[in-house]
Amino acid sequence: MDKKEEEFLKKLLSTFRVEAREHVSAITSGLIELEKAPDEKQIEIIETVYRETHSLKGAARSVNIKDIESICQSMENIFAALKRKEIKTSPQLFDALYNAIDCISKLISAEKINVLEKSQINEHIHRLEEALKAAIHPQPVSQPSEANEKPETAENKQFFLTPSNTETIRISTVKLDSLLLQVEELLSVKLTASQRADELRDISTSFAVWKKEWAKVQPEVRRVQHARLLEFLEKNHAIIKSLESKLTALSESTEYDSRMLGGMVDDLLDDMKKVLMLPFSSLLEMFPKLVRDLSHDQGKEVELVIQGEQIEIDRRILEEMRDPLIHLIRNCIDHGIEKPDERQGKKKPPRGTLRLAINAKDGNKIEIIVSDDGTGINASSVKSAAVKREIISGEEAGKLNDYDTLSLIFLSGVSTSSIITDVSGRGLGLAIVREKVEKLNGIISIETQPDIGTTFRIVIPLTLATFRGLLVQVNERLFVIPTSNIEKVARTSKEEIKTVENREIISLDGRAVSLVRLADALEITGKVSEGISGESVQVVILGSAEKRMAFMVDDILNEQEVLVKGLGKQLSRVRNIAGATVLGENKVVPILNIHDLIKSGVKAAASARVHTEALKTKAKRKSLLVVEDSITARTLLKNVLELAGYDIKTAVDGLEAITALKTQEFDLVVSDVDMPRLNGFDLTSKIRSDRKLSELPVVLVTGLESREDKERGIEVGANAYIVKSSFDQSNLLEVIQRLI
């Protein structure tokens, strides 16, 4: 090994140690919490430590530390069994897990291991793995003899070396982070200064108003001819005029200072961001070896192509993206790219291509693309895996479109692998990816084509420090919505809000968008402001990946630069809340998590629908028969009525309708009049003459609008007659609702 390779390996191991310690700390905290947690809370904690162990195993594999990888694999088996409730927690199980973590910590810290020490470590690892296996398959415990069991003494432990005191890579980074945080805090000072300038400007405006009023009453005062009163007023007027002059000067000076301070803070913050911006190459240098090792282990040939590695990004985001990218690359190699003989059978080159591209997007965002030219994702397999794991029911799976089906692979436990291996098959990797990306307020999407390949697209912010946010008011409370997720802000009249399947919707660019009150999504109560009580309401349309939803708010105040502040370790994860910010008047305002918010909005809409259904005494869906010879009109009526919550069957003319009525029960018939074979008038007559169908409501929707035609409709027994030229779907729905 030459000097250059040795330096590279040192750098790689140093990076691994930092990451591994974070994983070990998270696993240790999780085990401590798990040991004390009640049964109903354990699954959630197990999932967390399971993921951390999975990520640590992948990181250890990337630097070829087999000992840590082997221990993590054994720990994963324990967590998988706990998750499936095949075993229960016990003091012996926790002892084994804590011993495993201690061993990993010492292996992370050790720098050099001689031959004797290596053999002792292998022996220790063997004992740990046996203890972990025994927890899954308990065996009768025999009393250890003194001959084969020795107490662990200082002599046994001497091969574990302590961390080097010369490690300083973390120190300078912490100092830079601390400096950046202090600079970011200056944003609050900038906002406060701007607020004070606005307040002074308002006071100056009040003086101007007073001056106009004084000018109006001054002639009246002079006509009074009261010397002492005039003298008093003139003296006070002079004082007030002097105060006005000083206030104007102070206001102008404050505005100037505010602009200067704002410019200096912005420049300083930009410079500090640049200091902590690192090129993607600092993260990607480990990936070529990772790809080589993974592909070699699986008997595959994979070429890694990296583009855009020179693009710089916030170091904190770079660190958070390490695990997601490792999981995606492993997923592409294990599930996507085929073996050479299989690729040749598909007329592909024997060597597969894995691309990792980084592109700048919209000035303040980064797009990361991970793609392969492999077999693609089988949607049917994804559905089957989700149903098998009881994540969704078979009925729900049948209703999913392609996008929703592919989204299932990001759920924990969903894997299309037919076997669980040390690399994949547990259904954790992609769940970790989405969780990390959403934590950064990013978006992940997936595209796939059979035998062409799969592409993952991740869009994340360039920096974590600040962003533009929209300040909104809901039930007298303030919230900030990141503008990066806002598609549109609008005021809509209440008449434009429609109800479909007991859910409120509005039309946006020709598409129906669900409407939810932000207060309902956040589950808060209180006084509604006046902004929502008029003829129109204010809505904010949010988008996350392919999902869109409109949220009704009481008031939209302004858009401004926002400094993100964490909620602390005590509140590391709060549903719907991504963090907080401090406004100029020192008011703390929550920042909304868009991904959580859309999920909460869906739940709020669903609960409202369930509540409405309960009020309707849980009546079954009504079944309607639509009779129309025009395919366009038939499709239109079918879509309108299905959206309104009815089960629809169609017939092309009256004769086909009679056949349908004899074989199936319907609650109402909607029919055209002018049709071949049997028109609507004759169809209605036959329905009324049939003893079983005589009470069946019939609504005629026709282009015949003469008085004679309407009278004939009444004569044959139609319950309603709607003319197509004045057709309005709400009118039709109202008529149907009244009849059934």
N, C-alpha and C positions, 0 to 999 in steps of 0.2 A: 504493500500500500504506500503510494507516494505521499508527499507532504500535503498536497492539495486535497486529496481524498480524505486524509486524516483530519484536516481542518473542517471539511464539509461534514464528516461524520460527527465530529465534536459539536458543531453547530446544530445538527439535526437532533442529537441526543439531548442537548441543552433545551431545545424547543419542546421535545417530548416530556422532559422532566417537569417543566412548568405546567404543561397541560395535564399530565398524569396526576400531579399533586392536587389539582382542582377537582378531578374526577374522584380521587381517593377521599378528599374532604367531603364531597357531596354524598358519597356512598356511606361514609362513617356517620354523618349526620342523619342520613336516612335510616340506618340500622338502629341508631339510638332512639329515633322517633318511633320506628316500627315496634321496638321492644316494649314501648309504653302505650302504644295506640290500641284502642278498642277494636274488636273484630270488624266492624263496619267501615273503619278507616284504613284497614291494612292493605287492601287491594290497591288503593291509590298510591300509597307509599312504596309498595312492592314494585309497581310500574315505574316509579321514578328511579329507584336504585337499580332496577333491571336495565333501564336505558343507559344510566351512567356506566354500569359495568360493560355493557355492549360497546359503548363508545371507547372506553379504556382499552378493551380488547383490540379494537380496530387500530387504535393509535400504537399499541405495543407491536402489533403485526407489521405496521408500516416501518418500524425501525428494527424489526427482526429480534425482538426480545421475547423468546419463546416461553421463558419461565412465567412471566406476567400473563402472557396470552393463555397459557395452559390453566393457570389459576382462575382467570376470569371466565374461561369456558366452563369450569366446574361450578363456579358461583352462578353462572347463568342457568345451569341445569337446576340448581336449587330454586332460584327465583321463578323459573318456568313452572316447576312443580307446585310452588306456593300459589302462583297465579291460577293454576288449574285446580287448586284445592285438593291436590293429591296427598299433600303432607301438611302438617301444622307446625307453627313455630314452637320452639322449645329452648330451654336454656342451653342444651348441648348443641343445638343448631346454631344459636347465636355465638357460642364460643368458637365453633368452627369458622364461622364467617368473619368474626373479629380477628382470629389468628391469620386467616387468609389476607385480610386487609393489612395487618401488621407486616406480614411477609412481603407484600407488594410494596409497602412504603419503604422498607429497608432495601429492597431491590432497586427502587427508583433512586435512592440516595447513594447506593454503592457506586464507586467509580472504577475500582480495580478488584478483580477476583482471581486469586491464584488457584492452582489445580486442586489443592486440598479443600479450600473453601467452596469451590464449585461442587464438589462431591457432597459436601455437607448441605449445601442449598438444595441439591436434587433430592436428598433424603428428606429434608424438611418439606419440600413441595409434595413428595409422595405421601407423607403422613397427612398433610392437609387435604389432598384429594381423596384419600381413603376415608377421612372424617366426613367430607362432604357427601361422598357416595353412601356412607352409612346412614346419613340423615334421610336419604330417599328409600334405601332398602335396609331397614334396621336389622341387625344380627344380634344374637344372644351375646351379651357382654361377659367376657371372661376376665378374671382378675389378672392383671399384669404381674409378671414375675420380676424380681430384681435383676435377673440376668439379661432380660431383653428390653427393659424399660428403664431409662435413666432420667432423673430429674434434670430439667433444663437449667444449667448454671451459666455463670458468666463466661466460663471456658467454652461452653457450647456456642455462645452467642458472639464470640470475638471476631468471627469472619464478616460480620456486618459492619461496614464502614460508615462513618458519619458523613453528612453532606460537607462538601468543601466550603471553607470560609472565603474562598476567592471568588465565589459566584456573585457577580455584580450586575448581570444583565437586567435583573428585575429592578434594581435600585434606581437607575437613571430613568427607566420608564415610569416608575411610580412618581418620581419628582415631576416629570413632564405632565403626567396626568393631573397631579395636584395643581400645577401651574395653569393648566387648561381649565380646570374647574373654577379657579379664582377669576380667570378672565371671563368665563361664562357668567359668573355671578355679577359681573359689571353690567350685563344686559339688564338686570333688575334696576340698577342705578340709572341706566339710560332711559328705561321706561318710566321710572319715577320722575326724572328730570323733565321728560316730555309731558307727563301728567301735570306737573307744577306749572309748566309754561302754559298749558291749556287753561288751568284754573285762573292764572293771572289775566289771560286774554278774556276770559268770561267776566272777570271783575271790571276790566277796562270797558267792555261792552256795556255793562250795567251803568257805569259812569256816563257813557255817551247817551244812554237812554234818559238818565236823570237830567243831563244837560239840556236835552230837547224839551223835557217837561218844564224845567225852570224857565226856559226861554218863552214858553207859552204863558206862564202865570206871572212873569216879572212885570209886565205892563199893569196888570190888575193890582199887584202889590204897591206899585208906585202911585196909583190913583188914590190909595188909602190916605196918603199924605201924613203918615205917622212917623215922626222923625226918629224916635228911638227904635221902632220896628225896622225902619229902612236901614239904619246904621247897623243893627244886629245882623240883618240878612246880608248886607253888603260885606260885612266882616267875615261871616261864615262862608259866603260864596267865594271870597278870596282864598280862604283856607282850603276849601274843597277843590278849588281850581288848582292850587299848588299841589294838593295830594294827587289830583288827577295827572298832573304833569309828571310827578315823581313815579306814579304807578305805570304810566306809559313807558317811561324810560326803563323802569325795572322789568316790565314785561318784554320790551325789545331786547334788553340785555340777557334775560333768562332764555328767550328763544334762541339767541345767538349762542349762548353757552350750551344749550341743549343740543343744537345742531353740531357744534364742535365736539362735545362729548360723545354724541352718537357716532360721528365719523371716526373718532379715535378708537372707540370700543369696537366698531365694526372692523376697522383695519387690524387692530390687535388680535381680535378673534380669528380673522381670516389667516393671519400669519401663524397663529398658534395651531390652527387646524392643519396648515401646510406642514408644520414641524412634525405633527403626529400622523401625517398621511404616509402610508407605506405602499410600495408597488405590490401588485398581486404576486409577483415572482417570489417574494419572501415567503409566501404561503405555499406556492405551487412547486417549490424545489423538491419536496418530498414525494410528489405524485408519480414521477416516472418510475422510481423504484417500487412504489406501491403497486402500480399497474403491472410491472414486470413480474413481481412476485405472485400476485393473484392469478394472472393469466398462466404462468408457468405451473402453479399448483393444480390448475384445472385442465391442463393440457390444451390450452388455447393460445392463439397468436394474436396479440392486440398491439396496435400502434397508437400511441397517445399523441394527439396534435393539440398544442396549446397556442391560443391567439389572444393578443391584448394583455399579456402579462405585465406590460409596462404601465398600465393604468393604475393610478394611486387611489387609495381609499382610506377612510378612518381606520386606524389600527384596531380599535375596539370591535368594529364590525368584522374586520379581517379575522380576528381571533374567534368570534362567534360563528363564522362561516366554515371553520376548519372541519368540524364534525359533519355538517350537512354535505359538504363536497366529498368527503371520504365515503359516506354512505351511498351517495349517488353513483360514484365511480364503481364501488363494489357491486351495486345493484346492476349496473350496465354490463359488467363483466360476467357476473354470475347468472343473471336472468336473460340478458339481451344477446350478447355476442355468442355465436355458435362455435363449435369445434371445427377445425379445418376441413375434415372430410364432409361434415354436414353442410358447410358453406359451399364447398365445391359441388355438392349435389344440387344446390340451389343456384348454381352458376354464378357464385360470388367468389371473389378472391379469397384464398385460404386465411389471409390475415385480416382481422376485423379492424375497424377504425373507431377510436373513441375520441371525440372532440370536446375540448373545454375552451370556450370562447368568452372573453370579457369585453363588453362594449359600454361606452358612455351613452347615457340616454337622458334627454330632456334637461341637461345641464346639472341637475342635482341628484341624479339616480344612476345606478349601475345595473346592467343586465348581464346575468351569468347564464350561459347556455351549456348544458351537458348533454351530448347526444351520442348515439351509437348507430351502427348500420346493421343491427342484429335482427332478431326474429320478431320484435315488436311485442306488444302486450295483448294477450287474448282476453277480450272483455268478458266472455262467458266464464272463463276460469276465475276472473276477479269476482264476478257475482257468486259463483259456486263457493269460493273461499269465504266470502262474507256471510253467506247463508249458513255454511257449515259451522262457522264460528258464532252463529246466532247474533251477528251484528245487525242484520236486517232479515226480514222474513222473505219467504219465497214470493209472496204476493207483492211486496215492496220492490223486490228485485226485478220483477216483470215490468214494472212501471218506469224504471230508470232509463234515461236517455244516455247517449254515449259519454257525454261530459260527466254526468253524475256517477256513471259506472267507473270511469277512470279515477274519479276522486276518491273512491273507496280504498285505493291502494295506500292512501295516506293515513288510514285508520290503523291503530295499534292492533296487531293480531292477524291482519289480512296479508296473506302471502300466497302466491301462485306456485311456489316451489312444492314439488311432490315429496320432498324429504327435507328434514332439518339438518343442516350442516354447521360446521364451525364458522362458515362465512355468512350464510343467510338461511332463510326459511322460517325465521321466528316472527316475521311481520313487524319488526321494530324499526328498521332503518329509515324507511320513508316517513314513518310517524314522527321520528326525531327531526327529520329534515323540515317538515312543515312547521313543527313547533318552534324550531329555531328561527326560521324565516319570518313567521308571524310575530315572534317576539321582537324582531327588528323592524316591525311595521312594513314588512315586505309582502310580496305576492309570489306564489309558485303555481305554475300551470304545466300541463303535460300534453304532448301530441304523440300519436303513435300510428303506424301503418304496418300491416302484416308483412313480414319479410323485408321490410325497408328500413325499419328502425324506430327508435324512440327518442324524443327530445324533451328535456326538462328545461323550463325557462324560469329563472328567478330574477325578480326586480326588487332591489333593495336601495335604501337611501345612501348617499355618498358619505354623509356624516351623521352622527348621533346627537350632536350638541343642540342645534336649534332647527326649527322649521316654521313654516307659515301655518297659522291656525285660525279657524273661524270661531269667534266667541258667540255662543248662543245662550238663550235663557229658557229654562223649563221649570215651571212651577216655582218661580222666584229663585231658582238656583242657576248658577253659571257653569257652563261646560265648554271645553275647547275641542273642536273637531279638526284633525289634520287636513289641510286643503289638498294634499296629494291624493286623498281618497274621495274627494268631492267631485262629482260629475257636473252638478248643476245646483244652483240655488234659485228658487222661484216662489212666487206668490200665486196660488191657485184658488179659484172660487169654490165654495162648498158644493155648488151644483155639478162641478166637474169630477167630484169624488163619487165613484160608482161602487156598488157592493156586488161582488161575485163570489158565490159559495160562502157567503157570510164573511167575506174578507173585503176590506176597502182597497181600491186600486185607483190609480190615476194614469192618464195616458201621457207618455213621454216619447216624443219623436216617433209616434205611431205604434209604440209598444206599451203593453200594460205593465205597470210597476206596482208592486205591493206597497201600501201605505200603512205605516205604524206610528202611533204617537210615541215620541221619544221617552216620555214619562212612563209609558207602559213597558217599554223595552228595558228601562232602567229600574222598573218596579219602585218608583217614588210617587208619593202622594203630596198634595198641598194645593194651595190656591193657584188657579189658572189665571195667567195674566190677560189683560184686555186684548192683546194681539190675536188671540184665538177665538174671540167671541163675536167677531164681525162677520161680514159676508164672505171674506176670503181668509185663507190660512197660509202661513209660510212653511215651506218644506225644503229639506236638504236631501238631495239624491246622492247616495253613497254607493261606491262600487268596490268590490274586492274580488279579484280574479274575474269569473264570469257572472258573479252574483251582483244584483242591483236591488236596492230597496230605498224607498222614500220615507223620511222621518219628519213628522210634523213637530214643529217647535213653537214656543210662544213668541219668541222674538229673536231676530238676528242682529247682533250689535255691531261688530266690526271684524275685520281681518287684521292680524298683526303678527309680528315675529314672536315666537314662543320659545322659552328656555325649558327644556325637559328636566325634571327632577324626579329621581326614583322615590319610591314609597318606603324604602328601607327593608331590612331583612324580615322584620315582623310582618310586613305586608308585601312579600315578594310577588304574590300572584293574586290579584283582585279581579274578579270577573267584570268585564266591560271597561276597566280602567287601565290605561297604559302607563300612567305617571301623573305628575301634577306640574303646575307652573305658578309663578307668583306675578300678579299683575302690578301695574305701577302704583296702585293704592295699597300694596302689601296684602292683597287678598289672594288666598290660595285657591286655585281652580283646578279640578280634575281634567285630565286629558283622556279622551275616550279611545278605547281600543276598537278599531273598526271591525276586525274579524269577529271578535266576541259580540259586538253590537248587532251585527247582521244575524248571527245565530240567535241572540236574544230576541231580535225582532221577529224571526220566524216562529219562535216559541210563543211570543206574545200574540201573534196573529192566530196561531193554532189554538191557543187557550181561549181566545175570543170566539173562535169558530165552534169549539167544543161547548162553550157556555151557551152560545146561541142555539146550538142543536139541542141542548138539554132543555132550553125554554120551549122548544118545539116538541117536547115529550118524546124525543128520540125517534121521530117518525122516519120510516124508511124513505129512500130516494124514490121520487115519483117517476113513472115510466111514461114517456110520450111517444106517439107515432107521428112522424112528419111525412106528409104525402105531397110530393112536388116533382113534376116531370123535368124541370130545368135543373141541371146538375149544379149550376152556380148558386141559384136560390136555395136549393136543397142543402148544399154545404154551408151556406151562410146561416140558415136557420138551425142546422145541427150544431154548429160551433157556438152560436149565441146561447142556445138552450143548455148545452153541456156545460158551458162556463157558469151558467146559473145554477148548476147542481142537479140537472135532470138526466136520467138515463134515456137515450134516444135510439129509436129504430126508424129507418126510412123506407119509403115505398115510392116507386116511380109513377104510379097512377092509382086510380081508385080500385081497380080490380086486384092489384097486388096488395092493396091495403086491406081489402075484405079478407083475403087469405091470411094475412098477418093477424087480423083481429080474431080469427077463428082458432089460431094456434097459440096465442099469447094474450095475457091481460095487460091493458093499458089504462092509465088514469085520465088521458086526454088525447084528442087527435087535432093536429094542426094541418090543414089541407089547403092546397091551391084549388081553384075552380075549373079553369080551362085546361083540361088534361085529356089525352087520348083514352080510348077504350071505355073509361068510366070517369065522368067529371066529378067535381066536388059537390055539386048539388045532388046528383044521383047517389053519390057515396053517403051523403048525410041522410038522405031518405032511407037508404037501406039500413043504416045504423039505427035510425029511429023505429023502423019496422021490425027490427030484431028484438025479441023479448029480453035477451041477455044483455044487449048493448044499448037499449033504449035510453038509459040514464047517462051514457058516456058523453062528457062535454066535447063539443066540436067547435073549433075556431077556424074560420075561413080567412085565409090571407091571399088576396087576389088583386089582379090589375083591373078587374071589372068594377067600375065605380059609379055606374048609373043607378038612379033611384030604383028602377025596375029590378036590377040584379040584387040590390040590397034587400028589397022586399021578398024576392024569391028565396034568398038565403034565410030570411026569417020564417018563411012558409015551410021550408023543408026541415026546420028545426035546429039551425045553427045557433050556438050560444053567443058567438061574437063574429063580427064581420070587419076585418081590417083591410084597408086599401093600401096596396104596395106603394103608390105614389107618395103617400104620407106616412110610410112605415117608420116606426120608431121602436127600437128594441125594448126600451124601458116600458113603453105602452103595452107591447106584447107580453112582457114578463108580468106586468101588473094584472093584465087580464087573466093570464094563466093562473097566477097566484090566487086570484079571487075565485076562480072556478073550481080549483082543487084544494 
